[in-house]
Every structure is written in structure tokens, then in C-alpha cells.
Amino acid sequence: MTAAREPLRRLKDDTADLHQQAELHVRILDADATLTDYRQYLATMLGYHAPLEDVLQAHDGLRAAGFDAAARRRAPMLAADLLALGDDPRGAPRCTSLPPVTSLARALGVAYVLEGSTLGGRYILAKLPPPLVRLRGRATAFLTGHGPETGSRWRAFAAIVARELVTPAAEDEAVFGARETFVRLIDWLAPRTRAAGESLQEAS
């Protein structure tokens, strides 16, 4: 069991700083978060998830390793949440600066970030501030993730990681992929977070 956790533990430890930076750009857990903040969050996450999930779904190495990228997609959930709020998901800008997936190990590092966010979504759902609680069950498919299957899917992913990342070099590649995914995500989130903050200041 210990060996199966080691690659994931390294991925978590070696990306913790960037994970924390990314969280600084997510306002939906703030006590004063608004529906506008939530809509912005959904649109921004769709813009990053959709193209990145396309890349993972097209990766032959991931498919051969047993990672079913199509079944794990959450971009459709984001689109459904936006539709539930009356927004057109087709209008959400798409990120074009994506992390490279030149090897299976790097692709697993990228997938680690997306799979980890599925677990994190359930935490966010439970901690939504009062102004957003009423959205539960109506526009929270993305945060709900795979529902009761979330845990088993994470364990299946952990098994793939343990099976494929069996050398220090492979772990290094996976960590590079995960860190690059966080860096590109932060670069995608930052200007949109600033724009939202500036709009609020102008309104006040």
C-alpha cells in the first residue's frame, strides 16, 4: 500500500505551493461571494477544462494505461451548470496555452490536477457560503463530480499512477506535468480574477 501512495504523495507535496496559489484566484468560498462570482468561476473553469480534457482524451498512452478520459470529463458538467443559470457555455473563452503532454508520465501529471480537483469540488460544495447554498442540486454538477463514484474513480487513477510511475525519472516527468498544469491554470485565472475585482470596485 505504501508503494502505491508514494507517487501521488510526491505529486501532492511537490505541487502544494502552486495549488495554494491557484486557490487564491477562486472567490466562491468567500463569505461575500455572489452569483456573478459563481458564474465567472464556471465559465473560467470551462475555458480551461474543455480544451485540456480534449488533449487527455486524445492521448493514446493514457488510453493504453487504462485511463478513460472520456468518462472522466467534467466540461459537460460545467456547461450544464451554466445553462442552468441561463448562460450560454459556448460563449466562454477557451484557454489556448495548455501544458505539454509529450509523454505518458507528463500526461498523468496533468490528469492528476484535474482528478484532484474532482475531490476538491466536493469539499467546495459542502462549504459554499450562504449566498450560493441555494444553487446546490441546481447548478452544481461540476462540484458534485462523479457523485458516489468519485472515490472509486480516484482509487482507480491512483492505481494507474502507481503502476506507470515506477522510476524517479517518470515521477519527475509527472511532477513537471502537474506543476505546468497549475502554472497555466494560474495564468488563466489571474487576469479574470483581477477583472472581476476591478469591476466590483468600480461599481462601489
Salt bridges, closest charged atoms under 4 A:
ASP13 OD1 - ARG9 NH1 3.58
ASP14 OD2 - ARG10 NE 3.03
ASP17 OD1 - ARG179 NH1 2.87
GLU23 OE2 - HIS19 NE2 3.35
ASP30 OD2 - ARG27 NE 3.33
ASP32 OD1 - ARG27 NH2 2.89
ASP37 OD2 - ARG27 NH1 2.48
GLU53 OE2 - HIS49 ND1 3.29
GLU53 OE1 - ARG73 NE 3.59
ASP54 OD1 - ARG73 NH1 2.87
ASP60 OD1 - ARG63 NH1 2.67
ASP87 OD2 - ARG39 NE 2.92
ASP88 OD2 - ARG90 NH2 3.05
GLU115 OE1 - ARG72 NH1 2.49
GLU149 OE1 - ARG153 NH2 3.02
GLU164 OE2 - ARG163 NE 3.84
GLU171 OE1 - ARG10 NH1 3.44
ASP172 OD1 - ARG10 NH2 2.58
GLU173 OE1 - ARG106 NE 2.91
GLU180 OE2 - ARG184 NE 2.75
